[in-house]
Amino acid sequence: MFYVYVLRCADDSLYTGYTTDVQRRVKQHNDGKGAKYTKPRRPVTLVRQECYETQTEAMQREYEIKQLPKSRKEALLKND
């Protein structure tokens, strides 16, 4: 399974990524070994995850979320 996840950074920004292991990836971000974007914005908190059967589906959804303005991302989070 592949997962798309959204993190809330310490500066209240949002970061979206995909992985096969959400908890491991969140730990990597918090350890400073994740994306360049999250390294100076730690700690990060997992605020959403979605599950997909294929890597292609997960990557497409990640891209879709990344294209949204922050207001739409926040609305997506409130729908959980």
N, CA, C and O atoms as a GROMACS GRO file, in nm:
protein
  320
    1MET      N    1   0.084  -0.119   0.000
    1MET     CA    2   0.000   0.000   0.000
    1MET      C    3   0.088   0.124   0.000
    1MET      O    4   0.200   0.124   0.051
    2PHE      N    5   0.035   0.229  -0.058
    2PHE     CA    6   0.104   0.358  -0.064
    2PHE      C    7   0.015   0.462   0.004
    2PHE      O    8  -0.108   0.457  -0.007
    3TYR      N    9   0.079   0.553   0.073
    3TYR     CA   10   0.005   0.653   0.150
    3TYR      C   11   0.046   0.793   0.109
    3TYR      O   12   0.163   0.822   0.084
    4VAL      N   13  -0.054   0.880   0.103
    4VAL     CA   14  -0.031   1.023   0.088
    4VAL      C   15  -0.055   1.081   0.227
    4VAL      O   16  -0.153   1.048   0.292
    5TYR      N   17   0.035   1.167   0.271
    5TYR     CA   18   0.022   1.223   0.405
    5TYR      C   19   0.040   1.374   0.400
    5TYR      O   20   0.107   1.429   0.312
    6VAL      N   21  -0.023   1.439   0.496
    6VAL     CA   22  -0.009   1.584   0.511
    6VAL      C   23   0.042   1.610   0.652
    6VAL      O   24  -0.011   1.558   0.750
    7LEU      N   25   0.146   1.692   0.660
    7LEU     CA   26   0.205   1.730   0.788
    7LEU      C   27   0.180   1.877   0.815
    7LEU      O   28   0.182   1.959   0.723
    8ARG      N   29   0.157   1.910   0.941
    8ARG     CA   30   0.154   2.050   0.982
    8ARG      C   31   0.289   2.079   1.046
    8ARG      O   32   0.330   2.013   1.142
    9CYS      N   33   0.356   2.178   0.992
    9CYS     CA   34   0.489   2.215   1.042
    9CYS      C   35   0.476   2.313   1.158
    9CYS      O   36   0.369   2.369   1.183
   10ALA      N   37   0.586   2.333   1.228
   10ALA     CA   38   0.587   2.423   1.345
   10ALA      C   39   0.550   2.566   1.308
   10ALA      O   40   0.498   2.639   1.393
   11ASP      N   41   0.574   2.608   1.183
   11ASP     CA   42   0.538   2.743   1.140
   11ASP      C   43   0.396   2.750   1.084
   11ASP      O   44   0.358   2.850   1.024
   12ASP      N   45   0.317   2.643   1.104
   12ASP     CA   46   0.178   2.630   1.062
   12ASP      C   47   0.163   2.609   0.911
   12ASP      O   48   0.051   2.613   0.860
   13SER      N   49   0.272   2.587   0.839
   13SER     CA   50   0.261   2.554   0.698
   13SER      C   51   0.227   2.405   0.686
   13SER      O   52   0.236   2.330   0.783
   14LEU      N   53   0.189   2.363   0.565
   14LEU     CA   54   0.152   2.224   0.540
   14LEU      C   55   0.247   2.164   0.439
   14LEU      O   56   0.287   2.230   0.343
   15TYR      N   57   0.283   2.038   0.460
   15TYR     CA   58   0.371   1.966   0.370
   15TYR      C   59   0.300   1.837   0.331
   15TYR      O   60   0.244   1.769   0.417
   16THR      N   61   0.302   1.802   0.203
   16THR     CA   62   0.239   1.680   0.153
   16THR      C   63   0.344   1.591   0.089
   16THR      O   64   0.432   1.638   0.017
   17GLY      N   65   0.334   1.462   0.116
   17GLY     CA   66   0.426   1.365   0.057
   17GLY      C   67   0.358   1.230   0.042
   17GLY      O   68   0.241   1.215   0.077
   18TYR      N   69   0.432   1.132  -0.011
   18TYR     CA   70   0.380   0.996  -0.018
   18TYR      C   71   0.488   0.899   0.028
   18TYR      O   72   0.607   0.928   0.019
   19THR      N   73   0.444   0.783   0.076
   19THR     CA   74   0.536   0.684   0.132
   19THR      C   75   0.466   0.549   0.142
   19THR      O   76   0.346   0.538   0.116
   20THR      N   77   0.542   0.448   0.179
   20THR     CA   78   0.483   0.317   0.209
   20THR      C   79   0.471   0.296   0.360
   20THR      O   80   0.407   0.201   0.405
   21ASP      N   81   0.532   0.385   0.439
   21ASP     CA   82   0.530   0.372   0.585
   21ASP      C   83   0.521   0.512   0.647
   21ASP      O   84   0.621   0.582   0.661
   22VAL      N   85   0.400   0.551   0.682
   22VAL     CA   86   0.376   0.687   0.729
   22VAL      C   87   0.451   0.718   0.859
   22VAL      O   88   0.514   0.823   0.869
   23GLN      N   89   0.445   0.630   0.956
   23GLN     CA   90   0.509   0.658   1.086
   23GLN      C   91   0.661   0.672   1.071
   23GLN      O   92   0.721   0.761   1.132
   24ARG      N   93   0.722   0.586   0.991
   24ARG     CA   94   0.866   0.597   0.967
   24ARG      C   95   0.900   0.730   0.901
   24ARG      O   96   0.998   0.794   0.936
   25ARG      N   97   0.817   0.770   0.805
   25ARG     CA   98   0.842   0.894   0.731
   25ARG      C   99   0.827   1.016   0.820
   25ARG      O  100   0.908   1.108   0.813
   26VAL      N  101   0.725   1.018   0.905
   26VAL     CA  102   0.706   1.130   0.998
   26VAL      C  103   0.827   1.139   1.091
   26VAL      O  104   0.876   1.249   1.119
   27LYS      N  105   0.875   1.024   1.139
   27LYS     CA  106   0.994   1.024   1.225
   27LYS      C  107   1.114   1.079   1.150
   27LYS      O  108   1.192   1.156   1.207
   28GLN      N  109   1.131   1.042   1.024
   28GLN     CA  110   1.242   1.095   0.945
   28GLN      C  111   1.233   1.247   0.934
   28GLN      O  112   1.333   1.317   0.949
   29HIS      N  113   1.114   1.297   0.909
   29HIS     CA  114   1.096   1.443   0.901
   29HIS      C  115   1.136   1.508   1.034
   29HIS      O  116   1.208   1.608   1.035
   30ASN      N  117   1.089   1.452   1.144
   30ASN     CA  118   1.117   1.510   1.275
   30ASN      C  119   1.263   1.494   1.317
   30ASN      O  120   1.313   1.571   1.399
   31ASP      N  121   1.330   1.396   1.260
   31ASP     CA  122   1.473   1.376   1.288
   31ASP      C  123   1.562   1.462   1.197
   31ASP      O  124   1.684   1.457   1.207
   32GLY      N  125   1.500   1.540   1.108
   32GLY     CA  126   1.576   1.624   1.017
   32GLY      C  127   1.629   1.550   0.896
   32GLY      O  128   1.714   1.602   0.824
   33LYS      N  129   1.579   1.428   0.872
   33LYS     CA  130   1.625   1.346   0.760
   33LYS      C  131   1.517   1.332   0.653
   33LYS      O  132   1.528   1.247   0.565
   34GLY      N  133   1.414   1.414   0.660
   34GLY     CA  134   1.308   1.413   0.561
   34GLY      C  135   1.338   1.514   0.452
   34GLY      O  136   1.453   1.528   0.409
   35ALA      N  137   1.238   1.582   0.407
   35ALA     CA  138   1.252   1.680   0.300
   35ALA      C  139   1.322   1.807   0.348
   35ALA      O  140   1.317   1.842   0.466
   36LYS      N  141   1.388   1.874   0.254
   36LYS     CA  142   1.453   2.003   0.286
   36LYS      C  143   1.352   2.101   0.345
   36LYS      O  144   1.384   2.179   0.435
   37TYR      N  145   1.229   2.097   0.293
   37TYR     CA  146   1.125   2.190   0.337
   37TYR      C  147   1.096   2.177   0.486
   37TYR      O  148   1.081   2.277   0.556
   38THR      N  149   1.089   2.053   0.535
   38THR     CA  150   1.048   2.034   0.674
   38THR      C  151   1.162   2.048   0.775
   38THR      O  152   1.138   2.072   0.893
   39LYS      N  153   1.284   2.033   0.729
   39LYS     CA  154   1.398   2.035   0.822
   39LYS      C  155   1.401   2.160   0.912
   39LYS      O  156   1.416   2.145   1.033
   40PRO      N  157   1.388   2.281   0.856
   40PRO     CA  158   1.389   2.399   0.945
   40PRO      C  159   1.253   2.430   1.008
   40PRO      O  160   1.240   2.528   1.082
   41ARG      N  161   1.152   2.348   0.981
   41ARG     CA  162   1.016   2.375   1.029
   41ARG      C  163   0.968   2.269   1.128
   41ARG      O  164   0.848   2.247   1.144
   42ARG      N  165   1.062   2.204   1.195
   42ARG     CA  166   1.027   2.099   1.291
   42ARG      C  167   0.984   2.160   1.423
   42ARG      O  168   1.023   2.272   1.455
   43PRO      N  169   0.904   2.087   1.500
   43PRO     CA  170   0.853   1.954   1.472
   43PRO      C  171   0.734   1.957   1.377
   43PRO      O  172   0.668   2.060   1.361
   44VAL      N  173   0.708   1.843   1.315
   44VAL     CA  174   0.593   1.829   1.227
   44VAL      C  175   0.495   1.732   1.292
   44VAL      O  176   0.533   1.645   1.370
   45THR      N  177   0.367   1.749   1.257
   45THR     CA  178   0.262   1.664   1.311
   45THR      C  179   0.180   1.610   1.194
   45THR      O  180   0.143   1.684   1.104
   46LEU      N  181   0.152   1.482   1.197
   46LEU     CA  182   0.068   1.420   1.094
   46LEU      C  183  -0.076   1.466   1.113
   46LEU      O  184  -0.133   1.450   1.221
   47VAL      N  185  -0.136   1.523   1.007
   47VAL     CA  186  -0.274   1.571   1.018
   47VAL      C  187  -0.369   1.500   0.921
   47VAL      O  188  -0.491   1.512   0.934
   48ARG      N  189  -0.314   1.426   0.825
   48ARG     CA  190  -0.399   1.351   0.732
   48ARG      C  191  -0.317   1.244   0.663
   48ARG      O  192  -0.199   1.262   0.633
   49GLN      N  193  -0.384   1.130   0.638
   49GLN     CA  194  -0.323   1.029   0.553
   49GLN      C  195  -0.433   0.961   0.472
   49GLN      O  196  -0.546   0.944   0.519
   50GLU      N  197  -0.398   0.923   0.351
   50GLU     CA  198  -0.489   0.854   0.260
   50GLU      C  199  -0.414   0.732   0.206
   50GLU      O  200  -0.293   0.736   0.188
   51CYS      N  201  -0.487   0.624   0.179
   51CYS     CA  202  -0.427   0.499   0.136
   51CYS      C  203  -0.462   0.472  -0.011
   51CYS      O  204  -0.576   0.493  -0.054
   52TYR      N  205  -0.362   0.424  -0.088
   52TYR     CA  206  -0.380   0.392  -0.229
   52TYR      C  207  -0.312   0.260  -0.260
   52TYR      O  208  -0.212   0.224  -0.198
   53GLU      N  209  -0.366   0.189  -0.356
   53GLU     CA  210  -0.310   0.058  -0.392
   53GLU      C  211  -0.184   0.068  -0.477
   53GLU      O  212  -0.099  -0.020  -0.471
   54THR      N  213  -0.171   0.174  -0.556
   54THR     CA  214  -0.055   0.184  -0.643
   54THR      C  215   0.024   0.312  -0.616
   54THR      O  216  -0.030   0.411  -0.568
   55GLN      N  217   0.151   0.306  -0.648
   55GLN     CA  218   0.236   0.423  -0.633
   55GLN      C  219   0.189   0.535  -0.725
   55GLN      O  220   0.192   0.652  -0.687
   56THR      N  221   0.145   0.500  -0.844
   56THR     CA  222   0.096   0.601  -0.939
   56THR      C  223  -0.022   0.677  -0.882
   56THR      O  224  -0.027   0.800  -0.892
   57GLU      N  225  -0.118   0.607  -0.823
   57GLU     CA  226  -0.234   0.674  -0.763
   57GLU      C  227  -0.190   0.768  -0.651
   57GLU      O  228  -0.238   0.881  -0.641
   58ALA      N  229  -0.098   0.722  -0.568
   58ALA     CA  230  -0.051   0.804  -0.456
   58ALA      C  231   0.021   0.928  -0.507
   58ALA      O  232   0.001   1.038  -0.456
   59MET      N  233   0.105   0.911  -0.607
   59MET     CA  234   0.179   1.026  -0.662
   59MET      C  235   0.084   1.127  -0.726
   59MET      O  236   0.105   1.248  -0.715
   60GLN      N  237  -0.018   1.077  -0.794
   60GLN     CA  238  -0.116   1.167  -0.856
   60GLN      C  239  -0.191   1.247  -0.750
   60GLN      O  240  -0.213   1.367  -0.765
   61ARG      N  241  -0.230   1.179  -0.642
   61ARG     CA  242  -0.303   1.248  -0.535
   61ARG      C  243  -0.212   1.348  -0.463
   61ARG      O  244  -0.256   1.458  -0.429
   62GLU      N  245  -0.087   1.310  -0.441
   62GLU     CA  246   0.009   1.402  -0.380
   62GLU      C  247   0.019   1.529  -0.463
   62GLU      O  248   0.014   1.640  -0.410
   63TYR      N  249   0.034   1.514  -0.593
   63TYR     CA  250   0.045   1.629  -0.683
   63TYR      C  251  -0.082   1.714  -0.676
   63TYR      O  252  -0.076   1.836  -0.673
   64GLU      N  253  -0.197   1.647  -0.675
   64GLU     CA  254  -0.326   1.718  -0.670
   64GLU      C  255  -0.335   1.804  -0.544
   64GLU      O  256  -0.374   1.921  -0.551
   65ILE      N  257  -0.299   1.748  -0.430
   65ILE     CA  258  -0.304   1.822  -0.304
   65ILE      C  259  -0.205   1.937  -0.305
   65ILE      O  260  -0.237   2.047  -0.260
   66LYS      N  261  -0.084   1.914  -0.356
   66LYS     CA  262   0.018   2.018  -0.360
   66LYS      C  263  -0.024   2.137  -0.445
   66LYS      O  264   0.024   2.248  -0.422
   67GLN      N  265  -0.112   2.115  -0.542
   67GLN     CA  266  -0.157   2.224  -0.628
   67GLN      C  267  -0.264   2.311  -0.562
   67GLN      O  268  -0.292   2.421  -0.610
   68LEU      N  269  -0.324   2.264  -0.455
   68LEU     CA  270  -0.430   2.339  -0.388
   68LEU      C  271  -0.372   2.458  -0.311
   68LEU      O  272  -0.262   2.449  -0.257
   69PRO      N  273  -0.446   2.568  -0.306
   69PRO     CA  274  -0.404   2.678  -0.218
   69PRO      C  275  -0.422   2.633  -0.073
   69PRO      O  276  -0.497   2.540  -0.044
   70LYS      N  277  -0.352   2.699   0.018
   70LYS     CA  278  -0.355   2.657   0.159
   70LYS      C  279  -0.498   2.655   0.213
   70LYS      O  280  -0.531   2.567   0.293
   71SER      N  281  -0.581   2.748   0.173
   71SER     CA  282  -0.718   2.751   0.224
   71SER      C  283  -0.794   2.623   0.187
   71SER      O  284  -0.873   2.572   0.267
   72ARG      N  285  -0.772   2.572   0.068
   72ARG     CA  286  -0.837   2.447   0.025
   72ARG      C  287  -0.778   2.327   0.099
   72ARG      O  288  -0.850   2.232   0.130
   73LYS      N  289  -0.648   2.331   0.126
   73LYS     CA  290  -0.586   2.223   0.203
   73LYS      C  291  -0.644   2.220   0.344
   73LYS      O  292  -0.675   2.114   0.397
   74GLU      N  293  -0.660   2.338   0.404
   74GLU     CA  294  -0.717   2.346   0.539
   74GLU      C  295  -0.860   2.292   0.538
   74GLU      O  296  -0.901   2.223   0.632
   75ALA      N  297  -0.937   2.324   0.435
   75ALA     CA  298  -1.074   2.273   0.424
   75ALA      C  299  -1.073   2.121   0.412
   75ALA      O  300  -1.159   2.054   0.470
   76LEU      N  301  -0.979   2.066   0.339
   76LEU     CA  302  -0.965   1.922   0.324
   76LEU      C  303  -0.939   1.859   0.461
   76LEU      O  304  -0.995   1.753   0.491
   77LEU      N  305  -0.858   1.921   0.542
   77LEU     CA  306  -0.827   1.869   0.675
   77LEU      C  307  -0.948   1.873   0.767
   77LEU      O  308  -0.964   1.785   0.852
   78LYS      N  309  -1.033   1.973   0.752
   78LYS     CA  310  -1.151   1.985   0.837
   78LYS      C  311  -1.258   1.883   0.802
   78LYS      O  312  -1.347   1.856   0.882
   79ASN      N  313  -1.250   1.825   0.681
   79ASN     CA  314  -1.350   1.727   0.638
   79ASN      C  315  -1.323   1.588   0.695
   79ASN      O  316  -1.402   1.497   0.672
   80ASP      N  317  -1.216   1.571   0.768
   80ASP     CA  318  -1.185   1.440   0.829
   80ASP      C  319  -1.272   1.414   0.948
   80ASP      O  320  -1.260   1.309   1.012
   0.00000   0.00000   0.00000
